[in-house]
Amino acid sequence: MASSDRPSATDPEALLDGGLDAGLAPPQEERVGEGGLPPDLSPELAAVPRSEELFAPVRADVELCYQTYGDPDDPTVLLVMGLGGHLTWWPDRMCRMLALEGFHVVRYDNRDVGRSTRVRSRVGKASVVQAFLGRPVSVPYTMADLAEDGVLLLDHLGIDRAHVAGVSMGGMIAQTIAVDHPDRVLSLTSIMSTTGNRRVGWQHPRLLPSLLSPRRPDLESYVASTALMARLIGSPAYADTPEGIRARAVETHGRGVSGSGILRQMLAILTQPDRTRALGDLRIPVAVVHGKQDRMVHVSGGRATAAAVPGARLTLVEGMGHDLPAGLWPLFVDVISRTATRAG
């Protein structure tokens, strides 16, 4: 991808479709001091190697932005983010914590997000509404395409097999990687996600207008819409501060936002197949984590995912909504690590 195609804070595509909100509340703030590290970061965490943001040409027309932590010789954990979520929404401290558990951590921007390729295909909100109603629509790409992007990133890095963890849409992508590319996945951790069965994991109907309502692309409007989504879908027991919400919104806006990109991702979600039967064929360690107060993906989605996979372990969290709050980072790290350990 030519450098001029890379999105920026002034990406003209952010003007399209009103700059939609994403479907995941951004992570809580990590204060940054000298050297780009939080001032309260322990020496052990600060010593974890972290790459710059790099670019992988995984297809002729798709380049993914990614970043790594830890020793490349350690087993890899591929972290897959949700709708509209940037790689930075996998909190830096949490990635360092995973690396200290003995993993080579890879986080990346899905296509149409952050610094990865913007797909050149226009879609309208009417198509999203039609797909939401279960009617056939044309899509620029599918969930299987997003899953293959992750596998192609592993190819680029020379990684044969990885532990895969995903949140929300990222959980759907991670499940699809495990189903479509079983030889590439050592273990699977699915967080606040669902199987693709429309009878489970539904979104609270009051959220759709907020997702589709017009937003101006300027920074202050983006900060305001981010704060709104945090109130609507964030974890009630682990609420972030207004200062934290603003700091993360500023960082995300600076990496580039795209309303039309979120529309394309939403179509991939709304037209995904039901993976229930295919998940039943998995023979790898699988863990499922879901918040009991999740309004974006109802907890029934997590229950159905765990029920579909033989031997899957389900963790339901009281007070957790649809985000990755700082108070639960140790839990997420522990679940991913324990699941990987079960793979041997």
Residue pairs with C-beta under 8 A, 6 or more apart in sequence:
1 55
1 57
1 61
1 62
1 63
1 117
5 117
5 118
6 115
6 256
7 13
7 14
7 114
7 115
7 118
7 255
7 256
7 257
7 258
8 256
9 219
9 253
9 254
9 255
9 256
11 118
11 256
11 257
11 258
13 118
13 258
13 259
13 260
13 261
14 217
14 256
14 257
14 258
14 259
15 217
15 259
16 122
16 258
16 259
16 260
17 124
17 125
17 259
17 260
17 262
17 263
18 213
18 214
18 215
18 216
18 259
19 214
19 215
19 216
19 217
19 221
19 222
19 225
19 257
19 258
19 259
20 84
20 211
20 212
20 215
20 259
20 262
20 263
21 84
21 210
21 211
21 213
21 215
21 225
21 226
21 228
21 229
21 262
22 82
22 83
22 84
22 85
22 229
22 262
23 82
23 83
23 84
23 168
23 169
23 211
23 233
23 262
23 266
23 296
23 322
24 81
24 82
24 83
24 84
24 85
24 89
24 167
24 168
24 169
24 233
24 296
24 322
24 323
25 229
25 230
25 233
25 234
25 235
25 321
25 322
25 323
26 85
26 89
26 226
26 230
26 245
26 248
26 249
26 252
26 323
27 88
27 89
27 90
27 91
27 248
27 323
27 324
27 325
27 326
28 91
28 238
28 240
28 244
28 248
28 324
28 325
28 326
29 240
29 241
29 243
29 244
29 245
29 247
29 248
30 38
30 91
30 92
30 93
31 38
31 39
31 40
31 247
32 38
32 39
33 39
37 46
38 92
38 93
41 93
41 96
44 100
45 93
45 96
45 97
45 100
46 96
48 69
48 70
48 96
48 99
48 100
49 69
49 70
49 71
49 99
50 67
50 68
50 69
50 92
50 95
50 96
51 67
51 68
51 69
52 67
53 65
53 66
53 67
53 87
53 115
54 65
54 66
54 67
54 68
55 63
55 64
55 65
55 66
55 115
56 63
56 64
56 66
56 108
56 152
56 153
56 156
56 157
57 63
57 156
58 64
58 149
58 152
58 153
58 155
58 156
59 149
59 152
61 117
61 119
62 111
62 116
62 117
62 119
62 149
63 116
63 117
64 108
64 109
64 110
64 111
64 116
64 117
64 149
64 153
65 87
65 108
65 109
65 114
65 115
65 116
66 87
66 106
66 107
66 108
66 109
66 153
67 87
67 106
67 107
67 108
68 104
68 105
68 106
68 107
68 157
69 95
69 96
69 98
69 99
69 104
69 105
69 107
70 98
70 99
70 103
70 104
70 105
71 99
71 104
72 104
72 157
73 104
74 99
74 102
74 103
74 104
75 102
75 103
75 104
75 162
75 163
75 186
75 340
76 103
76 104
76 105
76 106
76 154
76 157
76 159
76 161
76 162
76 163
77 98
77 103
77 104
77 105
77 106
77 162
77 163
77 164
77 165
77 336
77 340
78 106
78 150
78 153
78 154
78 162
78 163
78 164
78 165
78 174
79 87
79 90
79 95
79 105
79 106
79 107
79 108
79 165
79 166
79 170
80 108
80 110
80 150
80 164
80 165
80 166
80 167
80 170
80 171
80 173
80 174
80 177
81 87
81 89
81 90
81 107
81 108
81 109
81 110
81 113
81 166
81 167
81 169
81 170
82 89
82 166
82 167
82 168
82 169
82 170
82 171
82 192
83 168
83 169
83 262
83 265
83 266
83 269
84 113
84 257
84 261
84 262
84 265
85 110
85 113
85 167
85 168
85 169
85 170
86 109
86 113
86 114
86 252
86 255
87 107
87 108
87 109
87 114
88 114
88 251
88 252
88 255
89 252
89 324
90 107
90 324
91 324
91 326
91 329
93 326
93 329
94 324
94 329
94 332
94 333
95 105
95 107
97 329
97 330
97 333
98 105
98 333
98 336
98 337
99 105
101 333
101 337
103 163
103 337
103 340
106 153
106 157
106 159
106 162
108 116
108 150
108 153
109 115
109 116
110 116
110 146
110 149
110 169
110 170
110 173
110 265
111 117
111 118
111 119
111 141
111 146
111 149
111 261
112 118
112 119
112 258
112 261
112 262
112 264
112 265
113 258
113 261
113 265
114 255
114 256
115 255
115 256
118 258
118 260
118 261
119 140
119 141
119 261
119 264
121 140
121 264
122 260
123 139
123 140
123 260
123 263
123 264
123 267
124 263
125 212
125 263
127 137
127 138
127 263
127 267
128 212
128 263
128 266
128 267
128 270
129 212
130 136
130 137
131 137
131 139
131 266
131 267
131 270
131 271
132 208
132 270
134 198
137 267
137 271
139 264
139 267
139 268
139 271
140 264
140 267
141 264
141 268
142 268
142 271
142 272
143 172
143 173
143 176
143 196
143 268
143 269
143 271
143 272
143 273
144 176
144 180
145 268
146 169
146 173
146 176
146 265
146 268
147 173
147 174
147 176
147 177
147 180
147 181
148 180
148 181
150 164
150 173
150 174
150 177
151 177
151 181
151 184
154 160
154 162
154 184
160 184
161 183
161 184
161 185
161 186
162 184
162 185
162 186
163 185
163 186
163 187
163 188
163 189
163 336
163 339
163 340
163 343
164 174
164 177
164 178
164 185
164 186
164 187
164 188
164 189
165 174
165 188
165 189
165 190
165 191
165 336
166 172
166 173
166 174
166 175
166 189
166 190
166 191
166 193
167 191
167 192
167 193
167 324
168 191
168 192
168 193
168 296
168 297
168 322
169 193
169 265
169 268
169 269
170 191
170 193
171 190
171 191
171 192
171 193
171 194
171 305
172 193
172 194
172 196
172 269
172 272
174 188
174 189
174 190
174 193
175 188
175 190
175 193
175 195
175 275
175 279
175 305
176 272
176 275
177 184
177 185
178 185
178 188
178 279
178 282
178 284
178 286
179 275
179 278
179 279
179 281
179 282
182 282
182 284
185 284
186 284
186 340
186 343
187 284
187 285
187 286
187 287
187 339
187 340
187 342
187 343
188 282
188 284
188 285
188 286
188 287
188 339
189 286
189 287
189 288
189 289
189 335
189 336
189 339
190 286
190 287
190 288
190 289
190 302
190 305
191 288
191 289
191 290
191 324
191 332
192 289
192 290
192 291
192 294
192 296
192 297
192 301
192 302
192 320
192 322
193 201
193 288
193 290
193 297
193 301
193 302
193 305
194 200
194 201
194 297
194 298
194 300
194 301
194 302
194 304
194 305
195 201
195 274
195 275
195 276
195 279
195 301
195 304
195 305
195 308
196 272
196 273
196 274
196 275
196 276
197 274
197 275
197 276
197 304
198 274
200 298
200 300
200 301
200 303
200 304
201 297
201 298
201 300
201 301
201 302
201 304
202 297
202 298
202 300
202 301
203 295
203 296
203 297
203 298
204 295
204 296
204 298
207 232
207 233
207 295
207 296
210 228
210 229
210 232
211 266
215 221
215 222
215 225
215 259
217 257
217 259
219 250
219 253
222 249
222 252
222 253
222 257
223 245
223 246
223 249
223 250
223 253
226 245
226 246
226 248
226 249
226 252
227 242
227 245
227 246
227 249
230 239
230 240
230 245
230 323
232 295
233 294
233 295
233 296
233 321
233 322
233 323
234 240
234 321
234 322
234 323
234 325
235 291
235 293
235 319
235 320
235 321
235 322
235 323
235 325
235 328
236 293
236 319
236 321
237 293
237 318
237 319
237 320
237 327
238 319
238 320
238 323
238 325
238 326
238 327
238 328
239 325
240 325
240 326
275 308
276 304
276 308
277 308
279 305
279 308
279 309
280 308
280 309
280 310
282 309
282 310
283 310
284 343
285 311
285 339
285 340
285 342
285 343
286 306
286 309
286 311
286 312
286 313
286 339
287 312
287 313
287 314
287 315
287 335
287 336
287 338
287 339
288 302
288 305
288 306
288 312
288 313
288 314
288 315
289 302
289 315
289 317
289 331
289 332
289 335
290 297
290 299
290 301
290 302
290 303
290 314
290 315
290 316
290 317
290 320
291 299
291 316
291 317
291 319
291 320
291 321
291 322
292 299
292 316
292 317
292 318
292 319
292 320
293 318
293 319
293 320
293 321
294 302
294 320
294 321
294 322
295 321
295 322
296 321
296 322
297 322
299 316
302 314
302 316
303 314
303 316
305 312
306 312
306 313
306 314
313 339
315 331
315 335
317 328
317 331
320 328
324 332
